[in-house]
């Protein structure tokens, strides 16, 4: 959930740092101090010092109660602490102050989703997109809300149809879906203590172990489930991913190939098998299965990126260019795809084309030091020394920023906010 607050950065640079013994009497002085508290809170958020961040955002609001960005940032911090009711209140205040604050709408949608208020969430994500149709993160969050609504409704329907489902499994699932993994583990274990054959509790306990990084426990449990239900494709996929997470590529490959024997068009199995082949350096095999995944699902964005990377490693620049161009047809806003396309052009010595792509990357993400380094090198190759020096300096400035520094952005800026908000329920494809 990316949020732009460039105006505050400019105002801070205009006002400068205030003297510690200055009285803050004028409105401008109060606004300056409020921004300082707000930006300090943002730094704390980015260092996972949430309690300290909340204190600073509240101080900002004491100085300037109509500071919409501080209300939004306080909501972000509350979300990190899973205090979603408080977060919703803050996002609503931000929107009341600034009805066109698209990212506050997007964040409000996130908070609603964590309360299982999916209709409200979808409405907020749609409002965010109405205000800013180019916001790819709001589009992603809207898709997530719609998908989660379907899962939630199916789960409720299953619970209604199957009265014998263990109440502890329902509790555990709700905890799991909200990211309360320790609590979910306790709930699922309690169910299994009473009934070791409960398949739902076993599956979700394995998933919870995997989300916690307890991969050995997840693998053990997935293997136990497969001894009882060898045809369970989802569990076999999960087992393969757990193996990959531990770097056990051969074991992962075996699981994915087992799936594909009976389900040759399973896009997820093809995609993950390609990752496993890539990890082992079997690039030709990886390219082959990635292409099969594209045939199975031509709109699967991630596979084009993976395929392009494989082709780039093999020095097949034309094929890599084709892959990333196709990705950009499907998602023109992908800064990563523009950067990778620039790398492929550079590999073919198409320097001007590479420069165009690096510039597009920087336009989308000005803090991308790698894009700036590559653009500087391209300028140097073209003999544009002044431009090259300027980009090298900008790249060095980014790298020389202190650890945890948010480079003039607050918690609701384009790069940092996604780390704060989306991590709670982001699911990799």
C-alpha positions in Angstrom: 0.0 0.0 0.0 2.2 2.8 -1.2 1.6 6.3 -0.1 3.2 9.5 -1.4 4.1 12.3 0.9 6.6 14.2 -1.1 5.2 17.6 0.0 6.4 17.0 3.6 9.9 16.3 2.4 10.0 19.6 0.5 8.5 21.5 3.5 11.1 20.0 5.9 13.9 21.1 3.6 12.5 24.6 3.4 12.0 25.1 7.1 15.1 23.3 8.2 15.7 22.1 11.7 14.4 24.2 14.5 16.3 25.3 17.5 15.6 23.2 20.6 14.8 26.3 22.7 12.5 28.0 20.2 8.9 28.4 21.2 6.4 27.0 18.7 3.8 29.7 18.7 2.9 30.3 15.0 1.0 27.8 12.9 4.0 27.3 10.7 6.2 26.5 13.7 3.6 24.0 15.0 3.3 22.4 11.5 7.1 22.1 11.4 7.3 20.4 14.8 4.4 18.1 13.9 6.3 17.0 10.7 9.4 16.3 12.8 7.5 14.1 15.1 5.7 12.4 12.2 9.0 11.7 10.4 10.6 10.4 13.6 7.7 8.1 14.0 8.2 6.9 10.5 11.8 6.0 11.2 10.7 4.1 14.3 8.1 2.2 12.2 10.8 1.2 9.7 12.9 -0.1 12.5 10.0 -2.1 14.0 10.0 0.1 17.0 6.2 0.4 16.9 5.5 1.6 20.4 7.9 4.4 20.0 6.4 5.3 16.6 2.9 5.5 18.1 4.2 8.0 20.7 5.7 10.2 18.0 2.6 10.1 15.8 0.4 11.1 18.7 2.8 14.0 19.5 2.4 15.1 15.9 -1.3 15.1 16.3 -1.2 17.0 19.5 0.6 19.8 17.6 -1.6 19.5 14.5 -4.9 17.5 15.0 -5.8 17.9 11.3 -2.6 16.3 10.1 -4.0 13.7 7.8 -0.7 11.9 7.1 0.0 11.5 10.8 -3.5 10.0 11.3 -2.7 7.6 8.5 0.7 6.7 9.8 -0.7 6.1 13.3 -3.2 3.7 11.6 -0.2 2.0 10.0 1.5 1.5 13.3 -1.7 0.2 14.9 -2.0 -2.3 12.0 1.5 -3.6 12.9 0.2 -4.3 16.4 -2.9 -5.8 15.0 -5.0 -3.2 16.7 -7.3 -3.0 13.7 -10.3 -1.2 15.3 -7.9 1.7 16.3 -6.3 1.6 12.9 -9.7 1.9 11.2 -10.6 5.0 13.4 -7.3 6.7 12.4 -7.7 6.0 8.7 -11.3 7.3 8.8 -10.0 10.5 10.4 -7.3 10.9 7.7 -10.0 10.5 5.1 -12.4 13.0 6.8 -9.6 15.6 6.7 -8.6 14.7 3.1 -11.4 12.8 1.3 -9.0 12.3 -1.7 -6.3 10.7 0.3 -6.2 7.5 -1.8 -3.7 5.6 0.3 -5.7 6.1 3.4 -8.6 4.5 1.6 -6.3 1.7 0.5 -5.1 1.2 4.1 -8.6 1.3 5.5 -9.4 -1.5 3.1 -6.5 -3.5 4.5 -7.8 -3.0 8.0 -11.3 -4.0 7.1 -10.0 -7.2 5.4 -8.4 -8.2 8.7 -11.8 -7.8 10.4 -13.4 -10.0 7.7 -15.3 -7.0 6.5 -14.7 -7.8 2.9 -17.5 -5.7 1.3 -16.2 -2.6 3.1 -12.7 -3.5 2.1 -13.5 -3.8 -1.5 -15.4 -0.5 -1.4 -12.3 1.3 0.0 -9.9 -0.3 -2.5 -12.2 0.8 -5.3 -12.3 4.3 -3.9 -8.5 4.4 -3.8 -8.4 3.3 -7.5 -11.0 5.9 -8.4 -8.8 8.6 -6.9 -5.6 7.2 -8.4 -6.2 4.7 -11.2 -2.5 4.1 -11.6 -2.0 2.7 -8.1 -0.9 -0.9 -8.8 -0.8 -1.7 -5.1 -4.4 -0.7 -4.6 -5.3 -2.9 -7.6 -3.3 -5.8 -6.0 -5.1 -5.2 -2.7 -8.5 -5.1 -4.4 -7.8 -8.5 -6.0 -6.6 -9.8 -2.6 -9.8 -8.6 -0.9 -12.0 -10.3 -3.6 -10.1 -13.5 -3.4 -10.1 -13.6 0.4 -13.9 -12.9 0.4 -14.4 -16.0 -1.7 -12.2 -18.1 0.6 -14.0 -16.8 3.6 -17.4 -17.4 2.2 -16.5 -20.9 1.1 -15.1 -21.6 4.6 -18.3 -20.4 6.2 -20.4 -22.4 3.8 -18.3 -25.5 4.6 -18.8 -24.9 8.3 -22.5 -24.6 7.8 -22.7 -27.8 5.7 -20.4 -29.8 8.0 -21.6 -29.3 11.6 -19.0 -31.8 12.8 -16.0 -29.5 12.0 -14.0 -29.0 15.2 -14.6 -25.6 16.7 -10.9 -25.4 17.5 -10.1 -25.6 13.8 -12.4 -22.7 13.0 -10.6 -20.7 15.7 -7.2 -21.7 14.5 -8.1 -20.9 10.9 -9.2 -17.4 11.9 -6.0 -16.9 13.9 -3.9 -18.2 11.0 -5.6 -15.9 8.4 -4.9 -12.9 10.6 -1.2 -13.8 11.2 -1.6 -14.9 14.8 0.6 -17.9 14.1 1.6 -18.9 17.7 -2.1 -18.8 18.7 -3.1 -20.8 15.7 -0.5 -23.5 16.4 -1.9 -23.9 19.9 -5.5 -24.2 18.6 -4.7 -26.8 15.9 -2.6 -28.8 18.3 -5.4 -28.9 20.8 -7.7 -30.2 18.1 -5.2 -32.9 17.1 -4.7 -33.9 20.7 -8.4 -34.8 20.8 -8.5 -36.3 17.2 -5.1 -37.0 15.6 -6.9 -37.8 12.3 -8.5 -34.3 11.8 -7.3 -33.5 8.3 -8.2 -29.8 8.4 -6.2 -29.2 11.6 -3.2 -31.2 10.3 -3.1 -29.2 7.0 -3.4 -25.8 8.6 -0.9 -26.7 11.3 1.5 -27.5 8.6 0.8 -24.3 6.8 1.3 -22.3 10.1 4.6 -24.0 10.7 5.7 -23.1 7.2 4.6 -19.4 7.7 6.6 -19.4 11.0 9.7 -20.7 9.2 9.5 -24.0 11.1 10.1 -26.0 8.0 11.2 -29.3 9.5 7.9 -29.4 11.5 6.0 -28.5 8.3 7.7 -31.2 6.3 7.1 -33.8 8.9 3.4 -33.0 9.1 2.9 -32.8 5.3 4.5 -36.2 4.9 2.2 -37.6 7.5 -0.8 -36.2 5.7 0.3 -37.7 2.4 0.6 -41.2 3.9 -3.1 -40.9 4.5 -4.1 -38.9 1.4 -1.4 -39.4 -1.4 -3.6 -37.5 -3.9 -3.7 -34.3 -2.0 -2.2 -31.9 -4.5 -2.2 -28.8 -2.3 -0.3 -30.6 0.5 2.2 -32.0 -2.0 2.7 -28.5 -3.4 3.2 -27.2 0.2 5.7 -30.0 0.9 7.7 -29.1 -2.3 7.8 -25.4 -1.2 9.0 -26.4 2.3 11.8 -28.5 0.7 12.7 -25.5 -1.5 12.8 -23.3 1.6 15.4 -25.6 3.1 17.4 -25.8 -0.2 16.5 -29.4 -0.7 16.0 -29.0 -4.5 16.0 -32.7 -5.4 13.3 -33.5 -2.9 11.2 -30.5 -4.1 11.6 -31.6 -7.8 10.4 -35.1 -6.9 7.2 -33.7 -5.4 6.5 -31.3 -8.2 7.1 -34.0 -10.8 4.8 -36.4 -8.9 2.0 -33.8 -9.2 2.6 -33.2 -12.9 2.4 -36.9 -13.7 -1.3 -36.7 -13.0 -1.9 -33.0 -13.4 0.4 -31.9 -16.3 -1.1 -28.4 -16.5 -0.9 -27.5 -12.9 0.5 -24.0 -13.3 1.7 -23.7 -9.7 3.6 -27.0 -9.9 5.2 -26.0 -13.2 6.2 -22.6 -11.8 7.8 -24.1 -8.6 9.5 -26.8 -10.6 11.1 -24.1 -12.7 12.3 -22.4 -9.5 13.8 -25.7 -8.3 15.5 -26.4 -11.7 16.9 -22.8 -11.6 18.3 -23.3 -8.1 20.1 -26.4 -9.4 21.5 -24.6 -12.4 19.3 -26.7 -14.8 18.4 -23.6 -16.9 17.2 -25.4 -20.0 14.8 -27.5 -18.0 13.7 -24.4 -16.1 13.0 -22.5 -19.3 11.0 -25.5 -20.6 8.7 -25.7 -17.6 8.2 -22.0 -17.4 7.1 -22.0 -21.0 4.6 -24.8 -20.2 3.3 -22.7 -17.3 2.7 -19.8 -19.7 0.8 -22.0 -22.1 -1.3 -23.2 -19.1 -1.9 -19.6 -17.9 -0.8 -16.8 -20.3 -1.7 -14.1 -17.7 0.6 -15.5 -14.9 2.9 -12.4 -14.5 5.5 -13.9 -12.3 6.5 -16.7 -14.7 7.5 -14.1 -17.4 9.9 -12.5 -14.9 11.4 -15.9 -13.9 11.7 -17.0 -17.6 13.3 -13.7 -18.5 15.9 -14.1 -15.7 16.7 -17.6 -16.9 17.2 -16.4 -20.5 19.4 -13.6 -19.2 21.6 -16.0 -17.3 21.9 -18.1 -20.5 22.8 -15.0 -22.6 19.7 -15.4 -24.7 19.0 -11.7 -24.7 16.3 -11.6 -27.4 14.3 -14.2 -25.5 14.8 -12.3 -22.3 13.6 -9.1 -23.9 10.6 -10.8 -25.3 9.6 -12.2 -21.8 9.9 -8.9 -20.0 8.1 -7.0 -22.9 5.2 -9.5 -22.5 5.2 -8.9 -18.7 5.0 -5.1 -19.3 2.1 -5.6 -21.7 0.2 -7.2 -18.8 1.6 -4.9 -16.1 3.0 -1.6 -17.6 3.7 -0.2 -14.1 6.2 -2.9 -13.1 9.4 -1.0 -12.2 11.3 -4.4 -11.8 10.3 -5.4 -15.3 11.6 -2.1 -16.8 14.9 -2.6 -14.9 15.3 -6.2 -16.1 14.4 -5.2 -19.6 17.1 -2.5 -19.4 19.6 -5.2 -18.3 18.7 -7.4 -21.3 19.1 -4.4 -23.7 22.5 -3.6 -22.1 23.5 -7.2 -22.7 22.9 -6.7 -26.4 24.7 -3.4 -26.3 21.5 -1.6 -27.1 22.6 1.2 -24.8 19.9 3.8 -25.7 17.1 1.3 -25.2 18.6 0.3 -21.9 18.7 4.0 -20.8 15.0 4.4 -21.6 14.2 1.4 -19.3 16.4 2.5 -16.5 14.8 6.0 -16.6 11.3 4.4 -16.4 12.5 2.4 -13.4 13.8 5.5 -11.6 10.6 7.4 -12.4 8.6 4.7 -10.7 11.2 4.3 -7.8 13.6 7.2 -7.4 15.4 5.3 -4.6 16.5 2.4 -6.9 20.3 2.7 -6.6 20.9 -0.2 -9.0 18.9 1.5 -11.7 20.9 4.7 -11.1 24.2 2.9 -11.2 23.3 1.2 -14.5 22.0 4.4 -16.0 25.2 6.2 -15.0 27.3 3.4 -16.6 25.2 3.7 -19.8 25.7 7.5 -19.8 29.4 6.8 -19.5 29.3 4.4 -22.4 27.7 7.2 -24.5 30.3 9.7 -23.4 27.8 11.7 -21.4 30.2 12.2 -18.5 28.3 15.0 -16.6 25.1 13.0 -16.6 27.0 9.9 -15.5 28.6 11.7 -12.6 25.3 13.1 -11.5 23.7 9.6 -11.5 26.6 8.0 -9.7 26.4 10.7 -7.0 22.6 10.0 -6.6 23.3 6.3 -6.3 26.0 6.8 -3.7 23.7 9.1 -1.7 21.1 6.4 -1.6 23.7 3.8 -0.4 25.3 6.1 2.1 22.0 6.7 3.9 22.1 5.4 7.4 20.6 2.0 8.1 16.8 2.3 8.7 16.8 5.8 7.3 13.7 6.3 5.2 15.4 8.8 2.9 13.1 11.7 3.5 9.9 9.6 3.4 7.4 8.9 6.0 5.6 5.6 6.9 3.0 6.3 4.3 5.4 6.8 1.3 5.6 4.8 -1.8 8.4 2.5 -0.8 8.2 2.2 2.9 4.4 1.8 3.4 4.2 -1.5 1.7 6.7 -3.0 4.2 4.5 -1.7 7.0 1.1 -2.7 5.8 1.1 -5.5 3.2 3.3 -7.8 5.1 0.5 -8.9 7.4 -1.4 -10.8 4.8 0.7 -10.9 1.7 0.7 -14.3 0.0 3.3 -15.1 -2.5 1.9 -16.5 -5.7 
